[in-house]
Amino acid sequence: MSDDFWCTAHVEEGARPASGLFVTKTQPLTGTASLFWPVSAVLDVAFMNGSAVEQDRVLQIAGTWSEHANVRFSKVENTTGAGPDIRIEFDTGGHSSQLGTNSLAEISRGNRSMRYATFAPANRPILHEFGHALGLQHEHLNPDAGFDWDKQAVYDFAQVNFGWDKDTTDFNILDPLERDSLNYSEFDAASIMGYHVRPSWTRDDAGTVPALELSPTDISYIGDWYPFGPAIAAARVGSTERVLALASGASKRMFQHLWDGSGWKQDRDWDLSLEGKITGTPAIASAVGTRDIDVIARREGDGSPVLAHYDGAEWTGWTDLGSTIGGSPLMLAARDTLWCFVRDAQGRPAYKMRERGTWDRTPAGWVKLGGTITGEIAGHVFNDQVIALAARNDRGHAVIKWSASDRWQPGLRQWVDLEADIAGRPAVVVHGSEIHVVARFAGDTLHHLIFDWKRSRIKQGWERLPIGMIGGPTLVAGEGDEMFLLLRTADQQPVMRRYVGGSWENWVPLGGRSNDTPAGLFMPDKEGGALHVFVAGASSNGGFHKTIRGGQILPSATGWTRLGGKLDWRGV
């Protein structure tokens, strides 16, 4: 028997049999969309044996996925029938897991859905099996794997080690999955979902080495498919008092809600904006001095960035902008120009601008910003001139860059590394010469840093803001140096904290429970301005809204205005 780590991954009934040892080529995530759990799910995990120490260790390591995916694991008592979402047995002579929601069928019959060969499995098999439990396939089954197999070498190995005949080996190793219902990305030699492929198994000696931790691509794509970010995006319509809110509905099409300055135009429901399916949250921005709005989203299927235009009354689009992107894009308005920032399929940040009213629609039109990032880019514009960006790089560090006087600093393809290990996308606001960055550290603790971009140095190091939280924060700029920090606590409650005069005020609970990170939009006016806050409710996944003006919160301190609908901002 090989000394490699092997796993039996069970898959969707009717597509492939629910047994068999899968050997894989190492590359990024391949997920079966129909087997994904709901975004923000808390999955109950029961154990059939093992000590409390052994059980808790498995869940602690499995929680690494939850640092980057909006899904969590909770230990519950074992039952003989239906009950938990995942049931684990130790000391079984092998590693295996059901794929995603397929576990429920096994558990309803009183069976295990995941197993480990020992009472103390290594970190790699724990991360790998819980990847399967989240709906992830073995990567050599990716339709675009392109492995040039030496089939006879594979047949010989499988026969000697597992006693498999040719048909069984074809099924378990050599036959790729069909594209239908899959989400998959490009080659990544460091994915946790890959196995050791010996060079002797391929005609070009293209072997792979098994990973011991989540790769940057694992982190990026699991975050796209189980996102933390806001489900709703909003922008002011020109210089009016109107606010346009957009979201992807359960049908994967874009829907809109319009605030006319005093209330919502529609009565507790959303209007369809455009036909055509998108994934994630649409990015929205309005050019200064106009009533036009541009929206860029990720198209379902091929992952292309696509553009829609709103002239204040009607929509046109979708128009392909070229290339393939991961996650939701970012849109900013600055210097009479609209900017779109994305992470491409290889994790490289890039941007395009709308110049003289038009967008470059070619793949070559994207300007690379250097480096590799995981997740999405955060950004803010100060005084219509200074652009600040923040992201998490492939080392797990918070990084920033900025543009002033039409020059990117510290360089077009360089970032300032803030030397902090963070989880998920950071939040950023720039006021004057200060770039404020708020990020969730490993362990779900929140921190705030101030960077002086004019002097290119840290003005205030990472300050801890005590609170337990899920996902990432949202920062919204108000008047002067005012900022509003929005997030979701460990029990899914949306909360707010105001920063003014160089210090933070107390946390303010906003009531209810949400499935996403709250979104915010500040609307300046003669009375000091109002903050609009949007969430997807935990009970219905519908849209909810409230406004905060000074000390007044409407419709009440804990109540929300129901916007209706059923939102789905997943990248599936």
Secondary structure, DSSP 8 states (H G I E B T S, - for coil): --SS--EEEE--TTTS-S---B-----S-EEEGGG---TT-EEEEEESSS-HHHHHHHHHHHHHHHTTSS-EEEE----SSS--SEEEE-SSSSEEEE-GGGHHHHHHTT--SEE-SSSS--HHHHHHHHHHHTTB--GGG-TT----B-HHHHHHHHHHHH---HHHHIIIIIS---STTEEE----TT-TT---B-GGGBTT---B---SS--HHHHHHHHHHS--S-SEEEEE-TTSS-EEEEEEBTTSSEEEEEE-SSSBSSSSS-EEEESS-EEEEEEEEE-TT-S-EEEEEEETTT--EEEEEE-SS-EEEEEE-SS-EEEEEEEEEETTEEEEEEEETTS-EEEEEEETTEE--SGGG-EE-SS-EEEEEEEEEETTTEEEEEEEETTSEEEEEEEETTEEES-TT--EEEEEEB-S--EEEEETTEEEEEEEETTTEEEEEEEETTTTEEEEEEEEE---EEEEEEEEE-STT-EEEEEEETTS-EEEEEEETTEE---EE--S-BSS--EEEEE--TTS-EEEEEEEBTTT--EEEEEEETTEEES-SS--EEEES-B-----
